[in-house]
């Protein structure tokens, strides 16, 4: 039986959640700062798009590489390298003097950010070998991740009221400083024995495949079809080559044989599809609060907070469910609750029901993010923890991008179906003669999104429940070295 974790491990966990919190906040806090920094730097519409997207693009592309690199050179070492780079680049971003400088810096921040998420999750798995303690630790990690995403706009709103736009980047510096000071004392080092050389061809294939797919999915939201579909097809083709290489090379970036474990596969599929539903709901609800109900960006961020708080509450309470239920049953039950939250959004006609709906929807995802990720990490031997963490993180990013694209396009189709004379929501609401029709049409789009989310979550609940009945033990990792 594995030795229970002591005080040092729990103190180490408090250090590990700092980069998790900051990466999540960095993904969302820039939205409120964008108008101010765009005016200051003179950024065009295209440059604004790249300022917001370059970070997420690069994180998504490099997560797989960084997860496996940590297994080889040491997870703590990679975490410290990434943390130091993140702090330094945050200072550069805060004092950027041109849109191009900020775009490049945000991309470099994405590389640093990609080192942090899989490293922290893999180190937690190494530090907490007891199943119950590991589940609780991952619950805290997941809570900080989603709380950071919700707190990002709120913190940005506060900072922008008192300081310049660069303050949204500088907030990362002291936290990373604490990581670099306390980390060497509290965090153990771990690297895979006989890890072999890094598969550079696999790195290039994974990077190109993920970047092309994420780019194509995001471009679908613009309404153009040719370029996004070509990018997605090219990314899928490179992804197929990557998979083939991973099954034949002696030092794979990802141990794809883990997918023989049916519950492992079901959880990863659920993470992707849940990301689709949550990103789509988040996109529609934030627009609904601002353009339909007329709330300011800061007030909308506060009203939107139940989405992050719901996930946080669900992840924190999830470990207690395992006292009476199996993890798979708890995950399936939580997803059924999320389906009920989606149904509440189908009756939305005001801020109150929206807040309740997104709170219930995200509360039910807590067991998936806490217990599901714990199952994924517990299914692999310690030397493959970074690889497994990168799978979970990549699933989240792909799910979010897919949700923004597909549900965004569906909502646009519903909007124009109800209001054929409409152009865009922002433009139509600004025209007094058609504003009411535009708001009614967009409310219908939100209702339809609720139906889609409910169907997706209900399907996931059935998938996890059925897969768990035929669960197999995790396979041995592919040979390395």
Residue, then its C-alpha position, 0 to 999 in steps of 0.5 A: x500500500x502506498x504511503x499517505x502524503x504528509x504535510x510537505x506534500x500538502x504544502x507543495x500542493x499549495x505551490x502547484x496550484x499557483x501556476x494552474x490558477x494563473x494559466x487559467x486566469x491568463x486565458x480569460x482576463x485579457x478579454x476585458x483589457x482588450x479595448x483599452x490595450x487596443x486603443x493604446x497600441x492602435x491594434x487593428x481588428x485582425x491584430x486584436x484577434x491574434x492578441x487574444x488567440x495566439x496564447x491559446x493556440x500555442x498552449x494547445x499545440x505544445x501541451x503534448x510535447x511538454x507533458x512528455x518532455x517533463x517525463x524525460x528531463x524532470x517535471x520539477x525542472x520543466x515547471x521551474x523553467x516554464x515558471x521563470x519564463x512565464x514571469x519574464x514574458x509577463x513583464x515584457x507583455x505588460x510593457x509591449x509597445x506595439x501589437x506585433x510585440x504583444x502578439x509574439x510575446x503572447x505566443x511565447x507565453x503560450x509555450x511557457x504556459x504549456x509547460x505548467x499544466x501537465x507538469x503540475x498534474x504529473x507532480x501531484x500524481x507522483x506526490x499523492x500515491x494514495x488513491x483517496x488523497x490523490x483524488x482530493x488533491x486533483x479536486x483542489x487542482x481542478x477547482x483552482x483551474x476553473x476558479x481562475x477562469x472565472x476570476x480572471x475577468x473579475x480581477x481584470x475589471x478591478x485592475x483596469x479601474x485602478x491601473x494600466x492594462x499591463x497590470x493584468x500581466x504583471x499579476x503573474x510575476x509575484x506568484x511565479x516568484x513564490x513558485x521558484x522560491x518555495x518549489x525547490x524546498x517542497x516539491x520532489x523531482x521525478x523523471x522517467x527512468x530509461x526514458x529514451x530520446x525525444x521523438x522530434x518528428x513526433x513533436x513536429x507532427x503533433x504540433x502541426x496537427x493540433x495547431x491546424x485543427x484548432x485554427x480551423x475550428x476557430x476560423x469556422x466562427x467567422x462564417x468562412x468555410x474553405x480555409x477552415x475545412x482545409x486546415x482541419x482536413x490537413x490537421x486530421x491527416x497529420x494527426x493520422x500520421x502522428x498516431x501511426x508513428x506513435x504505434x511503431x516508434x520505440x520512444x512514443x510521445x503518447x502511449x496510445x495503448x492506454x486507450x485499450x482501457x475503456x473507462x480511460x477512453x470514456x473519460x477522455x471522450x467526456x472531457x472533450x465533449x464536456x468542453x464542447x458544451x461548456x465553451x458553447x454555453x459560455x460563448x452564448x451566455x456572455x453575449x446574452x448578458x451584454x447584448x440582450x440584457x444590456x449589462x456592462x462587461x464587469x457586471x456580466x463577468x460577475x453574473x457569469x461567475x456561477x459558471x466557474x463557481x459551479x465547477x469549483x463546488x462540484x470538484x471540491x465535493x466530488x471526492x466525498x461522493x466516492x464514499x457511497x458510489x464508484x467513481x464512474x457512477x458519481x461521474x455519470x450522475x454528475x453528468x445527468x445533473x449537467x443535463x438538467x442544467x442545460x434544460x434550464x437554459x431552454x427556458x431562459x428569459x432573464x439573468x436569474x434563470x441563466x445564472x441558475x442554469x449555468x451553475x447547475x450545469x457546471x456543478x454536475x461536471x465537478x465529478x468528471x473533472x475531479x474523479x475523471x482526471x484522477x482515474x486517468x492519472x491513476x491508470x498510468x505508471x508514474x513514468x507516464x504521468x506527464x503523457x497522461x496529463x497532456x492527453x487530458x489537457x489537450x482534450x480540454x483545449x480541443x473540446x473548447x475550440x470545437x464548442x466555440x466553433x460548432x455551437x457558435x455556428x449553430x447559434x448563428x444559424x438559429x439567430x438568422x432562422x428566427x430573424x432572417x433580416x438580421x446581420x450580427x447581434x451587436x449591429x442589430x441591437x444598435x438599430x432601435x427599430x429591430x433591437x427587440x427582434x434581434x434580442x428575441x432571436x438571440x434568446x432563442x439561440x440560447x435556448x437551443x444551445x441549452x437543448x444541445x448541452x442537455x443532449x450532450x451531457x445525457x449522452x456522456x452520462x450513458x457512455x460513462x455508465x456503459x463503459x464502466x461496466x466493462x472496464x479493464x485494467x490499464x495496460x502496461x506502458x509501451x517500451x521506452x529507450 
